Amino acid sequence: MCAAPGGKTGHVYELAGGRVRVVAVDHSRGKVERLREEVRRLGHRVEVLRADSRRLDRILGAGVADYVILDPPCSSLGVIPKVWDRKTLRDVEAAARYQRRFLRAAQRLLRPGGVLVYSTCTMTLRENEENMRYAVEELGLRLEEAWPRRFSRGIGFYGEHAIRVHPSIHRATGYFIARLRKPGG
């Protein structure tokens, strides 16, 4: 979900040795074209769809995915170098609410026992740990240990199993990565 430009898509395909069905989805014509170019360049057999990921469960069906990677639009407050950027608390809160729509669709896409990997390039609690609280308390997903454990843990109860990459500590783009599982199966 929100797969352009295709780095994570290509990595997943390679890790699976091409033995899995990978469907990569993004919404804009330009992003989808870049995604298709990247898949072609790598020689991967990946289905690329132009669709709104917030409605993907209605397009592909509920309970059809073993794994979902969700890289939702975010405030990007972990991206370096930022020459200039301005975000308000209102911007961050709007991004967090928007991300929850993607989380709902991802939860519906998963079969029982399926895994969701949630990844952002921002450092805000609202878009990360607070959205994990939403995923657990409102959507019924279970947090699992994210790995590899090379970086920092997330913050608080809903971040203890997550990974945080801090630009100021790790000298890399800031990331938050969490792994969740849909009960059952």
N, CA, C and O atoms as a DFTB+ gen file, in Angstrom:
740 C
 N C O
     1  1       0.850      -1.167       0.000
     2  2       0.000       0.000       0.000
     3  2       0.900       1.236       0.000
     4  3       1.851       1.326       0.776
     5  1       0.577       2.198      -0.896
     6  2       1.387       3.414      -1.041
     7  2       2.814       3.020      -1.421
     8  3       3.775       3.435      -0.774
     9  1       2.942       2.213      -2.479
    10  2       4.171       1.493      -2.799
    11  2       5.235       2.265      -3.562
    12  3       6.392       1.845      -3.574
    13  1       4.890       3.368      -4.195
    14  2       5.891       4.094      -4.980
    15  2       6.932       4.708      -4.053
    16  3       6.590       5.130      -2.948
    17  1       8.179       4.770      -4.470
    18  2       8.713       4.496      -5.796
    19  2       9.077       3.039      -6.061
    20  3       9.420       2.696      -7.192
    21  1       9.010       2.160      -5.037
    22  2       9.191       0.740      -5.300
    23  2      10.339       0.058      -4.593
    24  3      10.578      -1.128      -4.824
    25  1      11.052       0.759      -3.745
    26  2      12.183       0.154      -3.045
    27  2      11.772      -1.011      -2.158
    28  3      12.383      -2.078      -2.219
    29  1      10.758      -0.825      -1.345
    30  2      10.298      -1.900      -0.463
    31  2       9.691      -3.032      -1.280
    32  3       9.869      -4.203      -0.945
    33  1       8.977      -2.693      -2.348
    34  2       8.382      -3.705      -3.227
    35  2       9.462      -4.605      -3.812
    36  3       9.353      -5.831      -3.766
    37  1      10.494      -3.998      -4.355
    38  2      11.582      -4.767      -4.937
    39  2      12.295      -5.623      -3.908
    40  3      12.673      -6.760      -4.190
    41  1      12.478      -5.079      -2.721
    42  2      13.170      -5.817      -1.659
    43  2      12.364      -7.055      -1.252
    44  3      12.925      -8.141      -1.100
    45  1      11.067      -6.892      -1.080
    46  2      10.209      -8.025      -0.715
    47  2      10.251      -9.099      -1.795
    48  3      10.376     -10.286      -1.493
    49  1      10.148      -8.687      -3.035
    50  2      10.180      -9.641      -4.149
    51  2      11.490     -10.434      -4.140
    52  3      11.485     -11.651      -4.324
    53  1      12.598      -9.744      -3.927
    54  2      13.900     -10.406      -3.917
    55  2      14.061     -11.328      -2.713
    56  3      14.602     -12.426      -2.838
    57  1      13.593     -10.883      -1.548
    58  2      13.678     -11.744      -0.363
    59  2      12.896     -13.039      -0.556
    60  3      13.305     -14.093      -0.070
    61  1      11.770     -12.959      -1.267
    62  2      10.933     -14.137      -1.511
    63  2      11.407     -14.932      -2.723
    64  3      10.813     -15.954      -3.064
    65  1      12.444     -14.482      -3.357
    66  2      12.977     -15.191      -4.513
    67  2      12.000     -15.263      -5.673
    68  3      12.080     -16.168      -6.504
    69  1      11.075     -14.308      -5.731
    70  2      10.102     -14.284      -6.821
    71  2       9.049     -15.370      -6.721
    72  3       8.300     -15.582      -7.676
    73  1       8.967     -16.067      -5.594
    74  2       8.026     -17.177      -5.444
    75  2       6.693     -16.764      -4.829
    76  3       5.904     -17.625      -4.438
    77  1       6.434     -15.487      -4.737
    78  2       5.187     -15.000      -4.151
    79  2       4.506     -14.029      -5.108
    80  3       5.137     -13.468      -6.003
    81  1       3.227     -13.848      -4.905
    82  2       2.487     -12.842      -5.669
    83  2       2.621     -11.524      -4.918
    84  3       2.239     -11.417      -3.752
    85  1       3.162     -10.536      -5.595
    86  2       3.312      -9.211      -5.008
    87  2       2.443      -8.241      -5.799
    88  3       2.554      -8.137      -7.021
    89  1       1.582      -7.540      -5.084
    90  2       0.728      -6.513      -5.681
    91  2       1.147      -5.188      -5.063
    92  3       1.059      -5.012      -3.848
    93  1       1.600      -4.260      -5.892
    94  2       2.055      -2.951      -5.431
    95  2       1.034      -1.912      -5.883
    96  3       0.638      -1.880      -7.048
    97  1       0.617      -1.069      -4.949
    98  2      -0.469      -0.125      -5.220
    99  2      -0.054       1.289      -4.854
   100  3       0.536       1.529      -3.801
   101  1      -0.371       2.219      -5.743
   102  2      -0.262       3.635      -5.432
   103  2      -1.357       4.359      -6.197
   104  3      -1.978       3.784      -7.091
   105  1      -1.593       5.610      -5.854
   106  2      -2.776       6.289      -6.400
   107  2      -2.511       7.229      -7.565
   108  3      -3.386       7.400      -8.415
   109  1      -1.347       7.837      -7.634
   110  2      -1.157       8.852      -8.671
   111  2      -0.557       8.237      -9.933
   112  3       0.247       7.307      -9.872
   113  1      -0.958       8.765     -11.042
   114  2      -0.485       8.274     -12.339
   115  2       1.044       8.323     -12.421
   116  3       1.678       7.361     -12.856
   117  1       1.630       9.449     -11.999
   118  2       3.078       9.602     -12.070
   119  2       3.814       8.616     -11.175
   120  3       4.815       8.029     -11.587
   121  1       3.321       8.428      -9.942
   122  2       3.956       7.488      -9.023
   123  2       3.852       6.060      -9.538
   124  3       4.804       5.286      -9.435
   125  1       2.700       5.715     -10.091
   126  2       2.510       4.361     -10.619
   127  2       3.434       4.120     -11.800
   128  3       3.983       3.027     -11.941
   129  1       3.613       5.115     -12.645
   130  2       4.519       4.942     -13.791
   131  2       5.958       4.744     -13.307
   132  3       6.674       3.887     -13.826
   133  1       6.383       5.535     -12.313
   134  2       7.734       5.357     -11.753
   135  2       7.881       3.976     -11.123
   136  3       8.925       3.335     -11.252
   137  1       6.839       3.524     -10.445
   138  2       6.843       2.203      -9.826
   139  2       6.970       1.112     -10.891
   140  3       7.754       0.175     -10.735
   141  1       6.211       1.234     -11.955
   142  2       6.300       0.255     -13.053
   143  2       7.693       0.250     -13.683
   144  3       8.235      -0.811     -13.995
   145  1       8.267       1.437     -13.867
   146  2       9.624       1.518     -14.431
   147  2      10.635       0.814     -13.530
   148  3      11.519       0.110     -14.018
   149  1      10.507       1.000     -12.231
   150  2      11.437       0.375     -11.285
   151  2      11.292      -1.151     -11.317
   152  3      12.292      -1.868     -11.326
   153  1      10.065      -1.641     -11.334
   154  2       9.818      -3.083     -11.387
   155  2      10.401      -3.671     -12.672
   156  3      11.035      -4.726     -12.649
   157  1      10.179      -2.980     -13.793
   158  2      10.745      -3.437     -15.079
   159  2      12.270      -3.443     -15.034
   160  3      12.908      -4.403     -15.465
   161  1      12.843      -2.372     -14.512
   162  2      14.304      -2.259     -14.435
   163  2      14.899      -3.418     -13.643
   164  3      15.959      -3.940     -13.990
   165  1      14.213      -3.812     -12.582
   166  2      14.702      -4.898     -11.735
   167  2      14.372      -6.282     -12.293
   168  3      14.905      -7.286     -11.821
   169  1      13.500      -6.335     -13.291
   170  2      13.114      -7.617     -13.875
   171  2      12.182      -8.422     -12.997
   172  3      12.175      -9.651     -13.064
   173  1      11.397      -7.749     -12.176
   174  2      10.490      -8.434     -11.252
   175  2       9.100      -8.590     -11.856
   176  3       8.635      -7.732     -12.605
   177  1       8.449      -9.691     -11.521
   178  2       7.054      -9.899     -11.913
   179  2       6.167      -9.450     -10.761
   180  3       5.823     -10.238      -9.880
   181  1       5.807      -8.188     -10.782
   182  2       4.995      -7.572      -9.741
   183  2       3.779      -6.958     -10.410
   184  3       3.898      -6.281     -11.431
   185  1       2.611      -7.196      -9.833
   186  2       1.402      -6.550     -10.328
   187  2       1.367      -5.135      -9.756
   188  3       1.445      -4.953      -8.541
   189  1       1.250      -4.142     -10.621
   190  2       1.189      -2.754     -10.181
   191  2      -0.214      -2.230     -10.483
   192  3      -0.680      -2.276     -11.621
   193  1      -0.867      -1.736      -9.446
   194  2      -2.221      -1.209      -9.591
   195  2      -2.242       0.276      -9.262
   196  3      -1.592       0.729      -8.320
   197  1      -2.988       1.012     -10.040
   198  2      -3.258       2.409      -9.696
   199  2      -4.607       2.425      -9.002
   200  3      -5.647       2.215      -9.626
   201  1      -4.573       2.678      -7.699
   202  2      -5.796       2.674      -6.903
   203  2      -5.551       3.436      -5.608
   204  3      -4.410       3.675      -5.214
   205  1      -6.632       3.805      -4.964
   206  2      -6.572       4.458      -3.665
   207  2      -6.452       3.355      -2.609
   208  3      -7.392       2.584      -2.411
   209  1      -5.331       3.277      -1.948
   210  2      -5.096       2.214      -0.970
   211  2      -6.091       2.250       0.188
   212  3      -6.303       1.231       0.846
   213  1      -6.695       3.389       0.442
   214  2      -7.689       3.467       1.524
   215  2      -8.936       2.650       1.204
   216  3      -9.750       2.377       2.085
   217  1      -9.080       2.261      -0.060
   218  2     -10.237       1.471      -0.488
   219  2      -9.815       0.120      -1.075
   220  3     -10.602      -0.545      -1.748
   221  1      -8.601      -0.265      -0.820
   222  2      -8.045      -1.456      -1.454
   223  2      -8.780      -2.733      -1.063
   224  3      -8.879      -3.662      -1.865
   225  1      -9.292      -2.785       0.154
   226  2     -10.040      -3.971       0.577
   227  2     -11.306      -4.155      -0.259
   228  3     -11.759      -5.282      -0.459
   229  1     -11.871      -3.067      -0.742
   230  2     -13.064      -3.157      -1.605
   231  2     -12.697      -3.557      -3.029
   232  3     -13.518      -4.120      -3.753
   233  1     -11.471      -3.268      -3.426
   234  2     -11.020      -3.576      -4.783
   235  2     -10.525      -5.024      -4.873
   236  3     -10.926      -5.765      -5.770
   237  1      -9.659      -5.420      -3.945
   238  2      -9.061      -6.756      -3.974
   239  2      -9.877      -7.786      -3.193
   240  3      -9.800      -8.984      -3.464
   241  1     -10.654      -7.311      -2.228
   242  2     -11.437      -8.204      -1.381
   243  2     -10.869      -8.248       0.026
   244  3      -9.695      -7.954       0.250
   245  1     -11.715      -8.617       0.960
   246  2     -11.298      -8.725       2.358
   247  2     -10.645     -10.083       2.590
   248  3     -11.024     -11.079       1.974
   249  1      -9.666     -10.112       3.480
   250  2      -9.029     -11.353       3.879
   251  2      -8.227     -12.047       2.799
   252  3      -8.140     -13.275       2.789
   253  1      -7.634     -11.281       1.881
   254  2      -6.912     -11.896       0.754
   255  2      -5.392     -11.864       0.906
   256  3      -4.692     -12.515       0.131
   257  1      -4.863     -11.125       1.883
   258  2      -3.414     -10.919       1.965
   259  2      -2.810     -11.605       3.182
   260  3      -3.344     -11.530       4.289
   261  1      -1.685     -12.273       2.953
   262  2      -0.911     -12.834       4.059
   263  2      -0.066     -11.756       4.718
   264  3       0.146     -11.770       5.931
   265  1       0.416     -10.822       3.903
   266  2       1.267      -9.738       4.385
   267  2       0.875      -8.451       3.687
   268  3       0.536      -8.442       2.504
   269  1       0.927      -7.361       4.444
   270  2       0.705      -6.031       3.882
   271  2       1.806      -5.119       4.420
   272  3       2.084      -5.092       5.619
   273  1       2.419      -4.380       3.512
   274  2       3.326      -3.307       3.924
   275  2       2.588      -2.008       3.663
   276  3       2.179      -1.730       2.536
   277  1       2.424      -1.224       4.700
   278  2       1.756       0.073       4.594
   279  2       2.770       1.161       4.894
   280  3       3.322       1.239       5.992
   281  1       3.002       1.994       3.896
   282  2       3.920       3.128       4.012
   283  2       3.095       4.377       3.715
   284  3       3.235       4.970       2.645
   285  1       2.231       4.783       4.656
   286  2       1.251       5.828       4.357
   287  2       1.871       7.216       4.227
   288  3       2.966       7.463       4.734
   289  1       1.171       8.113       3.550
   290  2       1.624       9.504       3.527
   291  2       1.764      10.006       4.966
   292  3       0.913       9.736       5.813
   293  1       2.837      10.733       5.227
   294  2       3.075      11.223       6.588
   295  2       3.643      12.636       6.530
   296  3       3.822      13.208       5.455
   297  1       3.917      13.178       7.701
   298  2       4.461      14.540       7.769
   299  2       5.930      14.591       7.350
   300  3       6.470      15.682       7.169
   301  1       6.580      13.460       7.195
   302  2       7.978      13.358       6.728
   303  2       8.972      14.107       7.620
   304  3       9.982      14.618       7.135
   305  1       8.690      14.168       8.893
   306  2       9.562      14.909       9.803
   307  2      10.796      14.133      10.243
   308  3      11.467      14.516      11.201
   309  1      11.095      13.036       9.539
   310  2      12.332      12.315       9.785
   311  2      13.267      12.366       8.592
   312  3      14.397      11.883       8.655
   313  1      12.786      12.959       7.495
   314  2      13.573      12.988       6.259
   315  2      14.685      14.022       6.370
   316  3      14.450      15.179       6.719
   317  1      15.907      13.575       6.065
   318  2      17.046      14.488       6.055
   319  2      17.740      14.384       4.710
   320  3      17.714      13.308       4.112
   321  1      18.346      15.417       4.212
   322  2      18.285      16.752       4.784
   323  2      17.027      17.487       4.323
   324  3      16.657      17.421       3.151
   325  1      16.394      18.163       5.222
   326  2      15.274      19.030       4.890
   327  2      15.837      20.448       4.832
   328  3      16.309      20.979       5.837
   329  1      15.782      21.047       3.662
   330  2      16.285      22.404       3.531
   331  2      15.339      23.368       4.249
   332  3      15.767      24.283       4.952
   333  1      14.039      23.133       4.050
   334  2      13.050      23.976       4.700
   335  2      11.749      23.209       4.738
   336  3      11.348      22.594       3.750
   337  1      11.100      23.248       5.869
   338  2       9.813      22.594       6.006
   339  2       9.061      23.273       7.141
   340  3       9.653      23.773       8.097
   341  1       7.766      23.276       7.008
   342  2       6.950      23.858       8.063
   343  2       5.748      22.965       8.270
   344  3       4.951      22.757       7.355
   345  1       5.617      22.437       9.472
   346  2       4.489      21.609       9.843
   347  2       3.935      22.147      11.152
   348  3       4.688      22.543      12.042
   349  1       2.639      22.156      11.258
   350  2       1.993      22.560      12.496
   351  2       1.433      21.316      13.181
   352  3       1.373      20.242      12.582
   353  1       1.027      21.467      14.428
   354  2       0.378      20.369      15.140
   355  2      -0.880      19.943      14.388
   356  3      -1.198      18.755      14.333
   357  1      -1.579      20.884      13.823
   358  2      -2.774      20.571      13.033
   359  2      -2.421      19.686      11.827
   360  3      -3.164      18.760      11.503
   361  1      -1.289      19.970      11.163
   362  2      -0.829      19.143      10.034
   363  2      -0.555      17.712      10.483
   364  3      -0.946      16.759       9.809
   365  1       0.115      17.565      11.612
   366  2       0.462      16.243      12.129
   367  2      -0.803      15.480      12.519
   368  3      -0.928      14.294      12.217
   369  1      -1.729      16.144      13.179
   370  2      -2.987      15.487      13.567
   371  2      -3.787      15.063      12.341
   372  3      -4.381      13.985      12.335
   373  1      -3.810      15.889      11.315
   374  2      -4.514      15.535      10.076
   375  2      -3.852      14.329       9.416
   376  3      -4.545      13.445       8.914
   377  1      -2.528      14.284       9.410
   378  2      -1.811      13.148       8.824
   379  2      -2.135      11.865       9.588
   380  3      -2.349      10.816       8.982
   381  1      -2.169      11.949      10.913
   382  2      -2.468      10.765      11.727
   383  2      -3.874      10.245      11.455
   384  3      -4.073       9.036      11.336
   385  1      -4.835      11.128      11.358
   386  2      -6.220      10.706      11.038
   387  2      -6.276      10.072       9.649
   388  3      -6.951       9.061       9.452
   389  1      -5.579      10.657       8.703
   390  2      -5.538      10.141       7.331
   391  2      -4.935       8.733       7.316
   392  3      -5.451       7.843       6.640
   393  1      -3.848       8.535       8.059
   394  2      -3.181       7.240       8.119
   395  2      -4.099       6.155       8.680
   396  3      -3.989       4.992       8.292
   397  1      -4.988       6.519       9.574
   398  2      -5.902       5.533      10.158
   399  2      -6.854       4.960       9.115
   400  3      -7.307       3.823       9.244
   401  1      -7.150       5.727       8.105
   402  2      -7.988       5.198       7.021
   403  2      -7.250       4.102       6.264
   404  3      -7.864       3.117       5.856
   405  1      -5.955       4.256       6.074
   406  2      -5.133       3.222       5.440
   407  2      -5.015       2.004       6.356
   408  3      -5.085       0.865       5.893
   409  1      -4.837       2.245       7.648
   410  2      -4.757       1.150       8.608
   411  2      -6.025       0.298       8.601
   412  3      -5.946      -0.929       8.648
   413  1      -7.188       0.938       8.543
   414  2      -8.462       0.188       8.495
   415  2      -8.512      -0.712       7.263
   416  3      -8.878      -1.883       7.358
   417  1      -8.144      -0.161       6.108
   418  2      -8.159      -0.953       4.873
   419  2      -7.156      -2.101       4.954
   420  3      -7.454      -3.212       4.516
   421  1      -5.972      -1.846       5.507
   422  2      -4.957      -2.890       5.636
   423  2      -5.454      -4.013       6.535
   424  3      -5.257      -5.188       6.226
   425  1      -6.092      -3.664       7.640
   426  2      -6.614      -4.673       8.561
   427  2      -7.653      -5.546       7.857
   428  3      -7.691      -6.758       8.069
   429  1      -8.484      -4.944       7.033
   430  2      -9.506      -5.712       6.307
   431  2      -8.885      -6.599       5.226
   432  3      -9.391      -7.689       4.961
   433  1      -7.806      -6.151       4.606
   434  2      -7.132      -6.941       3.573
   435  2      -6.522      -8.230       4.120
   436  3      -6.475      -9.248       3.430
   437  1      -6.060      -8.173       5.362
   438  2      -5.345      -9.317       5.933
   439  2      -6.266     -10.494       6.207
   440  3      -7.393     -10.327       6.674
   441  1      -5.765     -11.687       5.906
   442  2      -6.441     -12.910       6.329
   443  2      -6.171     -13.065       7.822
   444  3      -5.248     -12.428       8.330
   445  1      -6.939     -13.890       8.553
   446  2      -6.600     -14.160       9.949
   447  2      -5.188     -14.736      10.042
   448  3      -4.833     -15.649       9.297
   449  1      -4.399     -14.205      10.948
   450  2      -3.009     -14.602      11.095
   451  2      -2.053     -13.799      10.230
   452  3      -0.837     -13.952      10.347
   453  1      -2.589     -12.939       9.357
   454  2      -1.767     -12.131       8.468
   455  2      -0.995     -11.046       9.206
   456  3      -1.356     -10.650      10.315
   457  1       0.073     -10.571       8.572
   458  2       0.991      -9.599       9.188
   459  2       0.956      -8.275       8.434
   460  3       0.975      -8.238       7.204
   461  1       0.905      -7.203       9.195
   462  2       0.972      -5.843       8.669
   463  2       2.258      -5.199       9.162
   464  3       2.537      -5.191      10.361
   465  1       3.040      -4.659       8.236
   466  2       4.209      -3.859       8.595
   467  2       3.851      -2.414       8.288
   468  3       3.510      -2.072       7.156
   469  1       3.932      -1.575       9.307
   470  2       3.584      -0.155       9.215
   471  2       4.878       0.634       9.296
   472  3       5.664       0.456      10.227
   473  1       5.102       1.508       8.316
   474  2       6.366       2.230       8.247
   475  2       6.119       3.683       7.867
   476  3       5.414       3.966       6.899
   477  1       6.697       4.598       8.627
   478  2       6.646       6.017       8.258
   479  2       8.053       6.594       8.316
   480  3       8.958       6.018       8.920
   481  1       8.213       7.743       7.673
   482  2       9.489       8.464       7.744
   483  2       9.293       9.746       8.552
   484  3       9.787      10.812       8.187
   485  1       8.564       9.614       9.652
   486  2       8.337      10.750      10.536
   487  2       8.626      10.335      11.966
   488  3       8.715       9.144      12.266
   489  1       8.771      11.297      12.836
   490  2       9.160      11.024      14.208
   491  2       8.052      11.337      15.218
   492  3       8.289      11.239      16.421
   493  1       6.867      11.706      14.772
   494  2       5.826      12.136      15.702
   495  2       5.130      10.960      16.372
   496  3       4.882       9.930      15.745
   497  1       4.819      11.126      17.651
   498  2       4.069      10.109      18.395
   499  2       2.682       9.903      17.791
   500  3       2.198       8.773      17.722
   501  1       2.045      10.977      17.356
   502  2       0.678      10.868      16.833
   503  2       0.604       9.968      15.600
   504  3      -0.340       9.194      15.445
   505  1       1.611      10.074      14.721
   506  2       1.590       9.294      13.485
   507  2       2.158       7.890      13.677
   508  3       2.018       7.037      12.801
   509  1       2.783       7.655      14.791
   510  2       3.449       6.374      15.005
   511  2       2.823       5.631      16.186
   512  3       1.870       4.877      15.992
   513  1       3.325       5.822      17.383
   514  2       2.830       5.063      18.535
   515  2       1.332       5.242      18.767
   516  3       0.647       4.278      19.110
   517  1       0.814       6.447      18.588
   518  2      -0.622       6.637      18.799
   519  2      -1.444       5.929      17.727
   520  3      -2.560       5.487      18.002
   521  1      -0.918       5.814      16.522
   522  2      -1.614       5.021      15.503
   523  2      -1.500       3.526      15.803
   524  3      -2.383       2.758      15.422
   525  1      -0.439       3.103      16.471
   526  2      -0.348       1.704      16.890
   527  2      -1.366       1.423      17.993
   528  3      -1.954       0.342      18.035
   529  1      -1.575       2.390      18.886
   530  2      -2.626       2.241      19.893
   531  2      -3.973       2.058      19.206
   532  3      -4.754       1.189      19.593
   533  1      -4.247       2.869      18.191
   534  2      -5.486       2.759      17.420
   535  2      -5.597       1.374      16.769
   536  3      -6.656       0.749      16.812
   537  1      -4.511       0.905      16.171
   538  2      -4.521      -0.389      15.490
   539  2      -4.828      -1.527      16.467
   540  3      -5.528      -2.477      16.117
   541  1      -4.311      -1.430      17.673
   542  2      -4.537      -2.472      18.678
   543  2      -5.923      -2.333      19.300
   544  3      -6.701      -3.286      19.312
   545  1      -6.225      -1.157      19.811
   546  2      -7.463      -0.977      20.572
   547  2      -8.715      -0.898      19.704
   548  3      -9.772      -1.383      20.105
   549  1      -8.612      -0.304      18.540
   550  2      -9.795      -0.116      17.699
   551  2      -9.923      -1.162      16.589
   552  3     -11.034      -1.539      16.215
   553  1      -8.797      -1.624      16.067
   554  2      -8.840      -2.570      14.941
   555  2      -8.573      -4.009      15.364
   556  3      -8.753      -4.933      14.570
   557  1      -8.146      -4.207      16.606
   558  2      -7.947      -5.559      17.112
   559  2      -6.673      -6.246      16.658
   560  3      -6.562      -7.466      16.775
   561  1      -5.704      -5.493      16.140
   562  2      -4.426      -6.086      15.738
   563  2      -3.531      -6.269      16.962
   564  3      -3.710      -5.594      17.976
   565  1      -2.572      -7.180      16.862
   566  2      -1.618      -7.423      17.945
   567  2      -0.237      -6.963      17.514
   568  3       0.222      -7.282      16.417
   569  1       0.422      -6.209      18.386
   570  2       1.804      -5.791      18.112
   571  2       2.749      -6.960      18.325
   572  3       2.603      -7.729      19.275
   573  1       3.722      -7.085      17.429
   574  2       4.763      -8.092      17.551
   575  2       6.115      -7.394      17.480
   576  3       6.204      -6.227      17.099
   577  1       7.142      -8.107      17.843
   578  2       8.487      -7.554      17.805
   579  2       8.888      -7.260      16.358
   580  3       8.829      -8.143      15.502
   581  1       9.292      -6.028      16.093
   582  2       9.828      -5.647      14.782
   583  2      11.332      -5.892      14.819
   584  3      11.957      -5.716      15.865
   585  1      11.904      -6.285      13.731
   586  2      13.324      -6.581      13.672
   587  2      13.880      -6.146      12.341
   588  3      13.098      -5.945      11.411
   589  1      15.157      -5.988      12.190
   590  2      16.204      -6.287      13.164
   591  2      16.286      -5.219      14.244
   592  3      15.854      -4.086      14.031
   593  1      16.822      -5.560      15.368
   594  2      16.899      -4.690      16.537
   595  2      18.174      -3.859      16.560
   596  3      18.813      -3.759      17.608
   597  1      18.559      -3.268      15.451
   598  2      19.791      -2.476      15.403
   599  2      19.595      -1.051      15.903
   600  3      20.559      -0.387      16.284
   601  1      18.371      -0.587      15.904
   602  2      18.116       0.819      16.196
   603  2      17.417       0.948      17.541
   604  3      17.473       0.029      18.359
   605  1      16.767       2.063      17.774
   606  2      16.095       2.303      19.043
   607  2      14.705       1.666      19.050
   608  3      14.136       1.368      18.000
   609  1      14.185       1.471      20.231
   610  2      12.800       1.025      20.386
   611  2      11.889       2.239      20.263
   612  3      12.318       3.383      20.412
   613  1      10.618       1.957      19.988
   614  2       9.630       3.022      19.973
   615  2       9.408       3.542      21.385
   616  3      10.056       3.102      22.334
   617  1       8.490       4.478      21.506
   618  2       8.261       5.158      22.776
   619  2       6.995       4.623      23.433
   620  3       5.956       4.505      22.782
   621  1       7.081       4.297      24.728
   622  2       5.925       3.884      25.503
   623  2       5.432       2.483      25.167
   624  3       6.066       1.741      24.417
   625  1       4.286       2.146      25.741
   626  2       3.726       0.802      25.615
   627  2       3.496       0.400      24.164
   628  3       3.809      -0.728      23.786
   629  1       2.957       1.294      23.346
   630  2       2.647       0.951      21.963
   631  2       3.857       1.076      21.029
   632  3       3.751       0.857      19.822
   633  1       4.978       1.423      21.597
   634  2       6.190       1.499      20.805
   635  2       7.269       0.529      21.234
   636  3       8.302       0.413      20.575
   637  1       7.032      -0.185      22.359
   638  2       8.098      -1.031      22.907
   639  2       8.560      -2.134      21.958
   640  3       9.698      -2.590      22.065
   641  1       7.708      -2.574      21.033
   642  2       8.101      -3.614      20.079
   643  2       8.509      -3.030      18.726
   644  3       8.957      -3.761      17.842
   645  1       8.358      -1.733      18.567
   646  2       8.629      -1.070      17.280
   647  2      10.093      -0.632      17.194
   648  3      10.841      -0.668      18.170
   649  1      10.459      -0.224      15.999
   650  2      11.798       0.300      15.737
   651  2      11.684       1.785      15.423
   652  3      10.795       2.211      14.686
   653  1      12.586       2.557      15.985
   654  2      12.715       3.970      15.652
   655  2      14.142       4.220      15.202
   656  3      15.098       3.844      15.881
   657  1      14.273       4.855      14.058
   658  2      15.574       5.299      13.579
   659  2      15.576       6.814      13.764
   660  3      14.790       7.527      13.140
   661  1      16.455       7.288      14.617
   662  2      16.532       8.717      14.933
   663  2      17.642       9.365      14.102
   664  3      18.792       8.933      14.183
   665  1      17.324      10.390      13.307
   666  2      18.373      11.046      12.518
   667  2      19.539      11.551      13.371
   668  3      20.696      11.460      12.960
   669  1      19.236      12.077      14.544
   670  2      20.277      12.655      15.389
   671  2      21.160      11.594      16.048
   672  3      22.285      11.894      16.447
   673  1      20.677      10.383      16.167
   674  2      21.441       9.302      16.805
   675  2      22.077       8.381      15.764
   676  3      23.260       8.051      15.850
   677  1      21.284       7.978      14.790
   678  2      21.711       6.948      13.845
   679  2      22.272       7.500      12.533
   680  3      22.747       6.742      11.687
   681  1      22.214       8.810      12.371
   682  2      22.719       9.469      11.155
   683  2      22.109       8.874       9.891
   684  3      22.796       8.560       8.920
   685  1      20.798       8.733       9.949
   686  2      20.027       8.189       8.824
   687  2      18.662       8.865       8.829
   688  3      18.287       9.522       9.800
   689  1      17.937       8.700       7.752
   690  2      16.567       9.206       7.712
   691  2      15.786       8.606       8.873
   692  3      15.954       7.431       9.200
   693  1      14.940       9.406       9.489
   694  2      14.122       8.929      10.598
   695  2      13.021       8.013      10.118
   696  3      12.318       8.320       9.155
   697  1      12.873       6.892      10.790
   698  2      11.825       5.927      10.464
   699  2      11.177       5.410      11.730
   700  3      11.771       5.407      12.808
   701  1       9.946       4.976      11.566
   702  2       9.233       4.213      12.575
   703  2       8.722       2.976      11.864
   704  3       8.101       3.084      10.806
   705  1       8.974       1.798      12.428
   706  2       8.547       0.549      11.810
   707  2       7.926      -0.331      12.886
   708  3       8.538      -0.608      13.917
   709  1       6.694      -0.763      12.621
   710  2       5.999      -1.639      13.557
   711  2       5.456      -2.850      12.806
   712  3       5.136      -2.779      11.620
   713  1       5.362      -3.947      13.522
   714  2       4.821      -5.200      12.953
   715  2       3.587      -5.573      13.776
   716  3       3.636      -5.644      15.004
   717  1       2.481      -5.810      13.065
   718  2       1.230      -6.173      13.721
   719  2       0.675      -7.440      13.080
   720  3       0.933      -7.716      11.908
   721  1      -0.085      -8.205      13.853
   722  2      -0.695      -9.429      13.325
   723  2      -2.193      -9.406      13.593
   724  3      -2.653      -8.992      14.657
   725  1      -2.934      -9.862      12.597
   726  2      -4.378     -10.003      12.742
   727  2      -4.644     -11.328      13.463
   728  3      -4.167     -12.372      13.019
   729  1      -5.384     -11.303      14.546
   730  2      -5.639     -12.544      15.292
   731  2      -6.352     -13.600      14.428
   732  3      -7.029     -13.282      13.450
   733  1      -6.172     -14.856      14.827
   734  2      -6.811     -15.977      14.133
   735  2      -5.830     -16.726      13.280
   736  3      -4.624     -16.484      13.327
   737  1      -6.361     -17.641      12.498
   738  2      -5.533     -18.391      11.557
   739  2      -4.749     -19.404      12.254
   740  3      -3.988     -20.139      11.624
